[in-house]
């Protein structure tokens, strides 16, 4: 159930297109970082979110992963926008 709430909230944040970093940061009080990042990544893969034209391409534009390719080291939510 919480994943649906999280998904809906993330979509609302990106639709507003204002203060994305802060609003995504506010979600951390209710959801673990990994769950938020996983949901944003899923929305990107589904085509709901897209990368801003001046920010590069591919997941590497908004996610930096460690060598193991499993652990996210940096997350840049502002690079994405609602499609």
C-alpha positions as CSV (number, residue, x, y, z in Angstrom):
1,X,0.0,0.0,0.0
2,X,2.7,2.5,0.9
3,X,4.4,2.0,-2.5
4,X,1.2,3.3,-4.2
5,X,1.1,6.3,-1.9
6,X,4.8,6.9,-2.6
7,X,4.3,6.6,-6.3
8,X,1.4,9.0,-6.3
9,X,3.3,11.5,-4.2
10,X,6.4,11.4,-6.4
11,X,4.3,11.9,-9.5
12,X,2.6,15.0,-7.8
13,X,6.1,16.4,-7.0
14,X,7.3,16.1,-10.6
15,X,4.0,17.4,-12.0
16,X,4.4,20.6,-9.9
17,X,8.0,21.0,-11.3
18,X,8.9,23.3,-8.3
19,X,11.3,22.5,-5.5
20,X,11.8,18.9,-6.6
21,X,14.9,18.4,-4.4
22,X,13.3,19.7,-1.3
23,X,10.0,17.8,-1.8
24,X,11.8,14.5,-2.5
25,X,13.9,15.2,0.6
26,X,10.7,15.7,2.6
27,X,9.6,12.2,1.7
28,X,12.6,10.8,3.6
29,X,10.7,11.3,6.9
30,X,8.1,8.7,5.8
31,X,10.0,6.4,3.4
32,X,13.5,4.9,3.3
33,X,15.9,6.5,0.8
34,X,16.2,3.2,-1.2
35,X,12.5,2.9,-1.6
36,X,12.2,6.5,-2.9
37,X,15.1,6.0,-5.4
38,X,13.7,2.7,-6.5
39,X,10.3,4.2,-7.2
40,X,11.8,7.2,-9.1
41,X,13.9,4.8,-11.2
42,X,10.8,2.7,-11.9
43,X,8.8,5.8,-13.0
44,X,11.7,6.7,-15.3
45,X,11.8,3.2,-16.8
46,X,8.0,3.3,-17.3
47,X,8.4,6.6,-19.2
48,X,6.4,8.6,-16.7
49,X,9.6,10.7,-15.9
50,X,12.1,11.8,-18.4
51,X,15.5,13.5,-18.2
52,X,15.6,17.3,-18.8
53,X,17.1,18.0,-22.2
54,X,20.2,19.8,-20.9
55,X,21.1,17.1,-18.3
56,X,22.4,14.2,-20.4
57,X,20.8,10.9,-21.0
58,X,20.3,7.5,-19.4
59,X,20.0,6.6,-15.7
60,X,23.6,7.9,-15.2
61,X,22.2,11.4,-15.5
62,X,20.3,11.1,-12.2
63,X,21.9,8.0,-10.5
64,X,25.6,7.3,-9.6
65,X,26.1,3.7,-8.5
66,X,29.1,2.1,-6.9
67,X,31.2,-0.4,-8.7
68,X,28.9,-3.2,-7.5
69,X,26.1,-1.5,-9.5
70,X,23.7,-2.2,-6.7
71,X,24.4,0.6,-4.2
72,X,23.4,4.2,-5.2
73,X,26.0,6.7,-4.1
74,X,24.4,9.9,-5.5
75,X,20.9,10.7,-6.6
76,X,19.9,13.8,-8.5
77,X,16.1,14.0,-8.6
78,X,16.1,17.5,-10.1
79,X,17.5,16.1,-13.4
80,X,14.2,14.5,-14.1
81,X,10.8,16.0,-15.1
82,X,7.3,14.7,-15.6
83,X,6.8,13.7,-19.2
